[in-house]
Amino acid sequence: MEIAQLYQGLTFLAYATGIIVILVGAMLVKVLFDLSKLTRNIDETTTIVKTELEPTLKNVNKSVEIISGLIIKTDESINKVKDFMSKTPLKFLGKLTSLTGKATKGFFSGLCMAFKMFSKKKK
């Protein structure tokens, strides 16, 4: 009697294992199918991004070249103006303005001090 129950338990275990193996296999097939579908979608997406991104990158590159050229030309123009200013008497005029500014400041401070001295009331 015990052997019949043992065979019955082993038979149930064999069927349950077979069903579980079949279920796991079916789920594995579904996962592989979904993975292949995902791979195809990723491939299509990268193709679309590549075709859309190439013209944009070309435009950005061209814009950077134009801006770089403008910066170089502006820098050259600024250097020419600096060279011109250093060779002309305008350089001395700029220094003269700073000197006259200091002299004017000294004159007005002396004038204010003189007014303060003479305006003091005598007791």
CORFENDA-V302212 format. One record per pair of residues at least 24 apart in sequence whose ideal C-beta (glycine too) atoms are under 8 Angstrom apart, sorted by the first residue. I is the first residue (numbers start at 1). J is the second residue. If there is no record, write none. Layout:
BEGIN
I,J  I,J
END
This chain:
BEGIN
none
END
